[in-house]
Amino acid sequence: MVKVGEITHYFSGIGVAVVKIVDEIKIGDKIHIKGTTTDFEQTIDSMQVDRKPIMVAKKGDEIGLKVVDKVRPGDEVFKE
């Protein structure tokens, strides 16, 4: 697994995490989100930058990512 980002914020009402990207990810990638109490996998089906859908997120981007479970700031995002 390769670290691709870190959670900086979570909007519980809409189930969206803000992720600071450190390595490229794209729609369809399988990711694993892990933290002290967080541990789940999902496939990316929706990402946004400035409320606009994107297909690929590059190093340095801060993206909104729809997540299937609660995440917390500091949780790490890995690509399978």
N, C-alpha and C positions, 0 to 999 in steps of 0.2 A: 504494500500500500504506500502511496505517495501523499504527503500532506499537500493539500491544495488551498486551504484557507482556514480562517478562524472566525467564529461567531463574535460579532461586536454588539448586536442588539437583537431582541426578539419581540415581535408584536403578537401577543397571545390571541387577541381578538380575531386576527385574520390568518394566523398560523404562518407568518412570514419571518424569516431570519435575515438579518443583514450580515453578509459575509465579506471579510477583507480577503481578497484572492491573492495567493502567493504562487500559484502555478495554474496553467490553463485548464478549464473544464468546459464542457459543452452539453447541450441538451442530449439526453439519452445515456449520459455517463452514470454508472452506478457509484454512489458515494456512501461513506460510513462516517457518521457523526459520533464523536466520542468525547466524553468529559467525565467529571467526578460522578455524576448521577445519570448522565446521558449515554446511551449506547444503542444505536439503531442504524439500519441501512435503508437506502431508498434510491430510486432512479430519478434523475433530474428531468422534470417535465415542464418546468416554468422558471425562468430567470428574468430579472428586469434590472435596468440601470436608468435612474431618473424616470421611473414609471413607464419605460418603453421596453417591450419584449426584446430579448437578445438571444442569439443562438450559441455564442461563445463568449466566455469571460476570460480576460487575460490578467496576468500578474499586475497588481496595483489597482484593479477595479474594486469597487465596493458594490455588491449586487444585493438585490432582494431575491430571496430563494424561498419558494413555497416548501414547507417541511411537513412531514406526516406526524411528527410528535414534538413535544416541547423541547426547546434547546435553551442554553444559557450562555451569556457572554463568557468567552474563554474556551468554550468547547471547540475542539479541532475537527476539521473536515478533511477526510482522506478520500482519494480516488482508488477504487478497487483495481 
